[in-house]
C-alpha cells in the first residue's frame, strides 16, 4: 500500500461532493472539495518542479490552512511522506529537523517551495516509494528531536478502524485546533478528507486561548473534537461544553483522564466521550475506551486494542505490535531504536512503550505511570533528559536537573549547577528557547553553586528535588 491510496480516497470524496466544504478557515471562508482538489493539482506541479530522485519526504510549513492540507495531499499523490512543521517552530529545533531531512525532502512554505539543502549525515532509514505516510518528530533524550516514520498501511488501518468504530459522516465538522505536528491532527485530516467531512481550521497556531478556539468551533457547529485532559478540564470549567449543542463525539488522549473529570464532562454534554492511548511510534492511537458510565476511579482505563493491534504486558510494561507499528526512526542508530524488539514466542515486531499498565476486572488496560523520566504535559511528550542535555550545552552550565513541578504536574522546573558565579538565568532561558517551547520550556530556572550528589558521585535526585522546592519557596 502506498500513499497514492490515501490520495485516491480524497479524490473520490471530492468527485462525490465537489461543493461540500472540505475546510472552513479561521475567517469563516469555506474551501470546497473541488477548490481544494484544484489547489492540490497546483501544488503537485510545484512539488514536482523542486523534487529530486532522492527525495522521499515533503516538509509542509504553511500554518493551519487550505494550502497546508493541499500540500499534504499532493505529497501523498506523488509518493512523499508528509512531515508537518509548525509555523512558529523554535529556530534551533527547526534547524535540527531540517538537518535530519537534508537531501531527502522538498519543503512547501506559506508562499513557495524548494528542496531542503545540505548533505545527508550518518545512516538513514529507507523505505519503498510511497511506503511511509508521514514522519513526526518527538523529543529525544540526546537533546535533538527524533523523527519517526509511520507506514501508509498504519494510517489506513487507523482511519478504517475509527470509521468502523466511531464513523464520520459527511455532515460532520471536525474542530482542528491541535498543532500539525501532533499526530492526532494527521488522523483528523486524513479521516475527514477521505470521507467527505469538513475540517474547521482554528486561528493559526500558536494560539494561547483555548476558549477562543472552542468558541470558533461552537460558532461553526463542530460535531467532533479532541482535547488532552488538562485542556478538556479548562474547556469544562469555562462552561463551554454545556454551550456546544452540535458536539456528538469527544475524544480525550495524550494524558491520563481521571474519573472525576470524565464524570464532570459527561454531566455537561450528551456527546460520546472516548479515552484513547498510543505513542507516536504506533500511529496515533493503539487502544480506546468509550466512557459509558460515571466512575470514581482515579484513572479512566485506556481500554482495549484497536483492530489489527496486539498488546502485551511484560514486567509491568506495555508492549504493542501490529499494523500501527512505525517503520522506525529516521536515524536507525538512535539509542531509542532498541525499543523496537522481538519476543521469544511471537513472530511479530514489538514496541516497548515505557508505560506501566495493569488490567482491570473488565479486561481493560489501565495506565499506571512510566518506567523512565519521560512525561506528558498538555499532551506533549517531554523528555526531561532532553531539557537537561540542552541546558548543559550552555557554556555556563555544568549540571542540570529537570523535574515536573509538584503543583499539579503542569510545568517543568530546572535546577542548574553553574560553572561560574555569574551565570545569567535569562541568557540560559534564551539558549533553551532556541530549541524548546510550550510545555517543554522550564517555568522556573534555579541556579545553585553545587547540585547534591551521592557518595558514588552520581546526582542525588531526591535531594536535588528538595533543594528546588526550597528555592521555589524563597
Order of alpha helices (4+ residues) and beta strands (2+ residues): alpha-beta-beta-alpha-beta-alpha-beta-alpha-beta-beta-beta-beta-alpha-beta-alpha-beta-alpha-beta-alpha-beta-alpha-beta-beta-beta-beta-beta-beta-beta-beta-beta-beta-beta-alpha-beta-beta-alpha-beta-alpha
